[in-house]
Amino acid sequence: MTRGISIIIGLILMSCGDDIAQSSKKGKTIANDIIYSSSDVSLNSELDSISYVLGFEMSKPFISDSIFSLLEKEEILIGFQDSTSNMALDSCEMKIQSFLSSSDLRKNKSFLKECAACVGSLNRMEFYNNFGSLNALDLVDFKYTYLGLKDGFNLKDVFLDDTNSVNILFASLKSEIGIRYNVTIEQFQREGREFLKENKNKKGVQQTPSGLQYKVLKKGKGKNPSAGAQVKVNYKGTLLSGETFDSSYDRGQASEFFLNQVIPGWTEGIQLMKAGSKFKFYIPHELAYGANPDPRSGIKPYSLLIFEVELLEILSP
C-alpha cells in the first residue's frame, strides 16, 4: 500500500533506538505536538508489551498525517479485528488510491467509512503475511497489537514516560526477527538452488549463461522483441510450492509493458520468444525480486519463481 498505510517488517527492523524515543518523548509526537495520556491496558509479559508497542506505532500515521487522519478510527479498528472479512484486495486498494487522489471523495462520509474498513482489513492481512512469512507469529499476540492500535487512536499510551523500555522491546523483537529472517532466506535460497540443479537435466529444459531456465511449450512465428520492446502477454506466476501468486488469466486481462521495466528474468526470457509462442520460465531469485519482493505478493525473499508466459503481440520493436 501507499504512504505508510500498511505495516511492514521494515518498521520493526528499523524503528528502534532514538527514532522511537524521539517520536514518544514526553508523551507527545514532536512533529505534531500531539499529547498522549496514560492507558489502563495491563501488560503482563514481554510478548504482551512488544505486541502492544507494535500496534501503537501502527497508529501514528493515522494521527499525524493530514489525509490519513480523516479516516474513521473506529472503522479501521473494526476492519483490523475482523478475521471473517472477505474484502477483495484489489477493490480495497482501488478505494485507498481513490481516497489519496481525490479531495472530493474525501468529503464523502460513506466512502470514508468504506475506505477506513479497507485500511483496517489490509493492515490485518499485512500483519499476518509479514510475520507468517518469517515463521514469527509466535513473537506477537494480535490481541495486544489491537489494543496498542486502539490506544494510539485514542491518544493513550502505556509507555507514556518510559521510552527506554520501548527501545529495549523493539531491540528484542528486531534481534529475534533477524534470526528468523536469516533462517528463512537460507531455506528459500537452498530450495531454489536444489530445484534448478535437478530441473536443468529434465527433457526440454534449457539454461542461459545467466542461470535462467526455460522450456518451450509452443513455438511462435516472426521476429523476437528487443530489450526495450513493448509487449502484450498473458502469464501465470507460481511459487515452488505450486501456489499461484499472480495471473493475468485470472484477471481476464492481458498485460502490456516494456521489457526494460520488468524483472531481469522476464527481460531476458521474453526476448527468446516470438509472437504466438508460450514458454515456461524458471527464474532464480537473482533474476527476480531477490531480497525485496512486494510483501503483499505472497513472494518470500530469495524465492525462485516459475512463470508460464504467452507472448500475444509485440507492440513496438
C-alpha positions as a printed NumPy array, in Angstrom:
array([[  0.   ,   0.   ,   0.   ],
       [  0.963,   3.627,  -0.263],
       [  2.499,   6.208,   2.076],
       [  2.877,   4.057,   5.16 ],
       [ -0.73 ,   2.889,   5.312],
       [  0.26 ,  -0.708,   5.939],
       [  2.535,  -2.366,   8.468],
       [  5.8  ,  -3.654,   7.012],
       [  8.617,  -5.633,   8.553],
       [ 10.931,  -2.708,   7.84 ],
       [  9.106,  -0.755,  10.531],
       [ 10.065,  -3.345,  13.096],
       [ 13.627,  -3.759,  11.887],
       [ 14.383,  -0.067,  11.595],
       [ 12.133,   1.722,  14.126],
       [ 14.102,   1.274,  17.299],
       [ 16.559,   3.263,  19.381],
       [ 16.482,   7.029,  19.005],
       [ 13.705,   7.051,  16.379],
       [ 11.167,   5.589,  18.798],
       [ 12.432,   7.732,  21.649],
       [ 12.037,  10.904,  19.633],
       [  8.527,  10.025,  18.486],
       [  7.335,   9.191,  22.003],
       [  9.333,  11.645,  24.094],
       [  7.389,  13.192,  26.97 ],
       [  4.09 ,  11.699,  25.856],
       [  3.791,  13.513,  22.546],
       [  4.788,  13.213,  18.905],
       [  7.22 ,  16.083,  18.437],
       [  6.333,  16.923,  14.849],
       [  2.643,  17.389,  15.533],
       [  2.621,  18.21 ,  19.265],
       [  0.015,  15.505,  19.915],
       [ -0.481,  14.913,  23.618],
       [ -0.969,  11.368,  24.902],
       [ -2.433,  10.411,  28.258],
       [ -1.782,   7.274,  30.303],
       [ -3.505,   3.99 ,  29.445],
       [ -5.106,   1.41 ,  31.717],
       [ -4.233,  -1.539,  29.444],
       [ -2.491,  -4.204,  31.516],
       [  0.626,  -5.814,  30.009],
       [  1.75 ,  -8.976,  31.778],
       [  4.707, -10.177,  29.735],
       [  7.319,  -9.125,  27.21 ],
       [  5.168, -10.691,  24.486],
       [  2.212,  -8.508,  25.501],
       [  4.422,  -5.421,  25.612],
       [  6.099,  -5.983,  22.246],
       [  2.736,  -6.614,  20.613],
       [  1.218,  -3.503,  22.172],
       [  4.103,  -1.255,  21.105],
       [  3.842,  -2.582,  17.555],
       [  0.155,  -1.663,  17.408],
       [  0.791,   1.73 ,  18.953],
       [  3.435,   2.524,  16.309],
       [  0.995,   1.471,  13.596],
       [ -1.488,   4.089,  14.786],
       [  0.818,   7.067,  14.262],
       [  0.296,   7.754,  10.524],
       [ -3.458,   7.875,  11.123],
       [ -2.996,  10.527,  13.808],
       [ -0.252,  12.716,  12.372],
       [ -0.93 ,  12.619,   8.607],
       [ -3.338,  15.301,   7.391],
       [ -5.013,  12.933,   4.918],
       [ -4.996,   9.612,   6.773],
       [ -6.332,  11.325,   9.89 ],
       [ -9.621,  11.852,   8.024],
       [-10.378,   8.125,   8.193],
       [-12.719,   6.962,  10.937],
       [-10.597,   5.259,  13.573],
       [-13.405,   3.022,  14.785],
       [-13.912,   1.622,  11.278],
       [-10.185,   0.949,  10.944],
       [-10.289,  -0.967,  14.23 ],
       [-13.298,  -2.994,  13.093],
       [-11.557,  -3.929,   9.847],
       [ -8.332,  -4.737,  11.687],
       [-10.047,  -7.017,  14.188],
       [-12.469,  -8.775,  11.811],
       [-10.991, -12.176,  10.957],
       [-14.017, -13.038,   8.781],
       [-13.622, -10.077,   6.431],
       [-13.924, -11.057,   2.769],
       [-12.878,  -7.712,   1.343],
       [-11.268,  -8.09 ,  -2.069],
       [ -7.651,  -6.923,  -2.09 ],
       [ -7.848,  -5.194,  -5.474],
       [-11.106,  -3.436,  -4.592],
       [ -9.696,  -2.183,  -1.301],
       [ -6.51 ,  -0.918,  -2.874],
       [ -8.511,   0.921,  -5.541],
       [-10.554,   2.597,  -2.814],
       [ -7.407,   3.686,  -0.994],
       [ -5.809,   5.046,  -4.171],
       [ -9.01 ,   6.974,  -4.903],
       [ -9.015,   8.291,  -1.338],
       [ -5.453,   9.559,  -1.739],
       [ -6.01 ,  11.162,  -5.128],
       [ -9.5  ,  12.693,  -4.845],
       [-10.26 ,  15.54 ,  -2.45 ],
       [-13.943,  15.288,  -3.399],
       [-14.153,  11.648,  -2.337],
       [-12.526,  12.566,   0.965],
       [-15.623,  14.652,   1.69 ],
       [-17.928,  11.659,   1.182],
       [-18.675,  10.182,   4.625],
       [-19.936,   6.87 ,   3.249],
       [-16.8  ,   6.424,   1.137],
       [-14.552,   7.346,   4.061],
       [-16.233,   4.68 ,   6.152],
       [-15.682,   2.013,   3.488],
       [-12.102,   3.107,   2.945],
       [-11.325,   3.008,   6.67 ],
       [-12.655,  -0.553,   6.922],
       [-10.448,  -1.495,   3.949],
       [ -7.416,   0.039,   5.614],
       [ -8.033,  -1.971,   8.776],
       [ -8.558,  -5.19 ,   6.858],
       [ -5.436,  -4.728,   4.737],
       [ -3.339,  -3.903,   7.786],
       [ -4.511,  -7.128,   9.388],
       [ -3.544,  -9.041,   6.249],
       [ -0.115,  -7.38 ,   6.177],
       [  0.398,  -8.198,   9.847],
       [ -0.189, -11.923,   9.354],
       [  1.544, -12.095,   5.965],
       [  4.723, -10.418,   7.166],
       [  5.118, -12.282,  10.431],
       [  3.883, -15.521,   8.879],
       [  6.423, -15.306,   6.06 ],
       [  9.187, -15.363,   8.677],
       [  7.563, -18.062,  10.822],
       [  7.428, -15.389,  13.53 ],
       [  3.76 , -15.264,  14.522],
       [  4.738, -16.611,  17.937],
       [  6.65 , -13.372,  18.591],
       [  3.487, -11.277,  18.709],
       [ -0.001, -11.508,  20.191],
       [ -2.578,  -9.97 ,  17.85 ],
       [ -4.881,  -9.143,  20.776],
       [ -2.326,  -6.757,  22.262],
       [ -1.364,  -5.33 ,  18.884],
       [ -5.019,  -4.411,  18.501],
       [ -5.039,  -2.812,  21.971],
       [ -1.926,  -0.802,  21.105],
       [ -3.529,   0.395,  17.868],
       [ -6.709,   1.311,  19.739],
       [ -4.802,   3.204,  22.426],
       [ -2.857,   5.086,  19.78 ],
       [ -6.094,   6.162,  18.114],
       [ -7.473,   7.282,  21.48 ],
       [ -4.247,   9.167,  22.317],
       [ -3.368,   6.867,  25.181],
       [ -0.059,   5.132,  25.858],
       [  1.018,   2.54 ,  28.426],
       [  4.639,   3.652,  27.981],
       [  3.915,   7.342,  28.333],
       [  7.127,   8.25 ,  30.179],
       [  9.132,   5.086,  29.584],
       [ 10.743,   5.354,  26.153],
       [ 13.724,   3.308,  27.345],
       [ 11.504,   0.247,  27.762],
       [ 10.053,   0.819,  24.297],
       [ 13.544,   0.873,  22.809],
       [ 14.501,  -2.331,  24.631],
       [ 11.331,  -4.08 ,  23.43 ],
       [ 11.949,  -3.12 ,  19.809],
       [ 15.588,  -4.157,  20.061],
       [ 14.491,  -7.576,  21.368],
       [ 11.967,  -8.003,  18.571],
       [ 14.452,  -6.813,  15.968],
       [ 17.034,  -9.327,  17.151],
       [ 14.663, -12.283,  17.08 ],
       [ 13.195, -11.334,  13.694],
       [ 16.724, -11.04 ,  12.333],
       [ 17.379, -14.624,  13.37 ],
       [ 14.127, -15.849,  11.809],
       [ 14.813, -13.854,   8.653],
       [ 18.243, -15.406,   8.18 ],
       [ 16.825, -18.902,   8.641],
       [ 14.041, -18.165,   6.162],
       [ 16.246, -16.763,   3.404],
       [ 18.725, -19.624,   3.747],
       [ 15.846, -22.047,   3.304],
       [ 14.497, -20.369,   0.163],
       [ 17.953, -19.962,  -1.348],
       [ 18.727, -23.638,  -0.76 ],
       [ 15.394, -24.791,  -2.181],
       [ 15.891, -22.67 ,  -5.301],
       [ 19.431, -23.927,  -5.926],
       [ 18.447, -27.568,  -5.47 ],
       [ 15.429, -27.217,  -7.753],
       [ 17.421, -25.594, -10.569],
       [ 20.19 , -28.189, -10.282],
       [ 17.709, -31.007, -10.884],
       [ 15.454, -29.151, -13.292],
       [ 18.163, -28.305, -15.856],
       [ 18.549, -32.011, -16.654],
       [ 14.867, -32.518, -17.434],
       [ 13.716, -33.057, -21.005],
       [ 13.145, -29.822, -22.916],
       [ 14.629, -27.518, -20.284],
       [ 17.344, -25.13 , -21.446],
       [ 19.555, -22.807, -19.416],
       [ 21.115, -19.478, -20.389],
       [ 24.503, -18.226, -19.117],
       [ 22.709, -16.001, -16.577],
       [ 21.098, -19.022, -14.929],
       [ 17.628, -18.521, -16.401],
       [ 15.964, -21.833, -17.281],
       [ 13.128, -22.163, -19.778],
       [ 11.046, -24.671, -21.673],
       [  9.301, -24.045, -24.979],
       [  5.646, -25.06 , -24.706],
       [  4.546, -23.595, -28.032],
       [  6.536, -22.077, -30.888],
       [  5.57 , -18.746, -32.45 ],
       [  6.454, -17.021, -35.689],
       [  8.189, -13.828, -36.744],
       [ 10.787, -11.681, -35.011],
       [ 11.928, -11.652, -31.419],
       [ 11.35 ,  -8.497, -29.355],
       [ 14.293,  -6.294, -28.37 ],
       [ 15.267,  -5.472, -24.789],
       [ 13.34 ,  -2.198, -24.995],
       [ 10.284,  -3.541, -26.823],
       [  6.732,  -3.103, -25.622],
       [  4.873,  -6.414, -25.489],
       [  1.478,  -7.838, -24.656],
       [  1.408, -11.103, -22.715],
       [ -0.717, -13.455, -20.71 ],
       [  1.012, -15.169, -17.812],
       [  0.718, -17.149, -14.617],
       [  3.285, -16.955, -11.842],
       [  3.716, -19.696,  -9.248],
       [  5.999, -20.47 ,  -6.322],
       [  7.9  , -23.729,  -5.872],
       [  5.01 , -24.86 ,  -3.678],
       [  2.717, -24.618,  -6.708],
       [  0.813, -21.664,  -5.258],
       [ -0.216, -19.056,  -7.827],
       [  0.768, -15.549,  -6.742],
       [ -0.224, -13.66 ,  -9.904],
       [ -2.128, -14.419, -13.086],
       [ -3.358, -12.261, -15.937],
       [ -5.607, -15.18 , -16.902],
       [ -7.408, -14.923, -13.57 ],
       [ -7.862, -11.171, -14.036],
       [ -9.198, -11.715, -17.54 ],
       [ -6.889,  -9.067, -18.975],
       [ -3.542,  -9.397, -20.735],
       [ -0.631,  -7.24 , -19.541],
       [  1.296,  -4.684, -21.585],
       [  4.734,  -3.407, -20.599],
       [  8.21 ,  -2.519, -21.827],
       [ 10.815,  -5.257, -21.384],
       [ 13.278,  -2.864, -19.765],
       [ 10.78 ,  -2.185, -16.966],
       [ 10.313,  -5.719, -15.604],
       [ 12.447,  -8.202, -13.663],
       [ 15.663,  -9.299, -15.431],
       [ 14.369, -12.848, -15.903],
       [ 11.479, -11.531, -17.966],
       [ 13.61 ,  -9.044, -19.88 ],
       [ 15.936, -11.846, -20.946],
       [ 13.388, -14.609, -21.338],
       [ 10.777, -12.849, -23.428],
       [ 13.449, -11.794, -25.911],
       [ 13.813, -15.51 , -26.684],
       [ 10.143, -15.686, -27.739],
       [  8.277, -14.917, -30.935],
       [  4.68 , -13.714, -31.093],
       [  2.295, -16.616, -30.547],
       [  4.777, -18.649, -28.525],
       [  4.386, -19.893, -24.977],
       [  7.33 , -20.554, -22.657],
       [  7.782, -21.737, -19.131],
       [ 10.445, -19.818, -17.219],
       [ 12.264, -20.928, -14.064],
       [ 13.717, -17.714, -12.665],
       [ 16.323, -17.745,  -9.865],
       [ 15.947, -15.035,  -7.238],
       [ 18.926, -13.119,  -8.661],
       [ 16.863, -12.515, -11.816],
       [ 13.588, -11.97 ,  -9.95 ],
       [ 12.864,  -9.967,  -6.776],
       [ 15.784, -11.103,  -4.621],
       [ 15.559,  -9.9  ,  -1.036],
       [ 12.809,  -7.333,  -1.621],
       [  9.583,  -8.736,  -3.067],
       [  6.374,  -6.805,  -2.522],
       [  5.112,  -8.114,   0.864],
       [  1.566,  -8.224,  -0.499],
       [  2.506, -10.533,  -3.359],
       [  2.977, -13.663,  -1.276],
       [  6.513, -13.995,  -2.668],
       [  9.086, -14.693,   0.02 ],
       [ 12.592, -13.177,  -0.049],
       [ 15.058, -15.031,  -2.296],
       [ 12.327, -17.128,  -3.891],
       [ 12.695, -18.888,  -7.215],
       [  9.699, -18.076,  -9.426],
       [  8.044, -20.102, -12.165],
       [  6.136, -18.344, -14.949],
       [  4.128, -19.592, -17.884],
       [  4.217, -16.738, -20.391],
       [  2.318, -16.426, -23.653],
       [  3.613, -13.665, -25.946],
       [  0.469, -12.383, -27.644],
       [  1.907,  -9.433, -29.521],
       [  4.98 ,  -7.264, -29.935],
       [  3.531,  -3.768, -29.731],
       [  6.756,  -1.96 , -30.576],
       [ 10.156,  -3.405, -31.563]])
